[in-house]
Amino acid sequence: MSNEFAMVRFGKVNMGNGERLLIQSSGGDQVFLDPTILEAIAQLGHEDLSRLIVAVTEL
């Protein structure tokens, strides 16, 4: 998936303790998310999600 600002790849990865969603940036950064984390992120409101994104980008 890409636009004029970024490109990311998505995939499903089978790991020893279940499936994970892989999100990988064109720069090589990647994250594996399990279903519990995906559900928690999906339930966040706009303001909470914005704060989470800011906190992660500051790491």
N, C-alpha and C positions, 0 to 999 in steps of 0.2 A: 504494500500500500504506500503510495507516495503522493506528494503535492509539491508545490514550489518551495516549501520550507524544509521538508524532511522525507525520509524514506524508512519504513520499518517492515520487517518480515514477521509473519506469524506462523506458528507451527505447533503441532501436538507432539509431545515427547513422552514416551513410556519410560518411567523410572522405577526403581526397585519398590517404591511405596505408592505407586499409582501414576496416573497421567498428569501432565503439567502443560500449561499453555506457555509456549516460548515466544517472547517478544524480543526481537533483535534489531538494533539500529544499524544504519549504514556505517556508522563509526565503529561498530564492533561491540558496543555495550549490549548486554542481554540480561533478561530476567526470566525466571521460571515461576509461574504462579499456579498454586494448587486451587482446587475448586472452592475451598473454604475462604481463601483470600479473595478470589474473584467475586464470590457472593457478598463478602463484606464491602468490597469496593463498589459493587453495583448498588448497594443500599445507602451509600453516602449521599448526602445532599450536596448541592452545588458549592456552598461555602466550605463545608468540610473537605470535599474533594480538592478544592483550590488550595486550602491550607496544606493538605497532604502533598500535593505536587510541589508547592513551594518548599516544604521541609525536605523532600527527597532531593530536589535540585540543589539545595544548599549543602548536601553531604560531601 
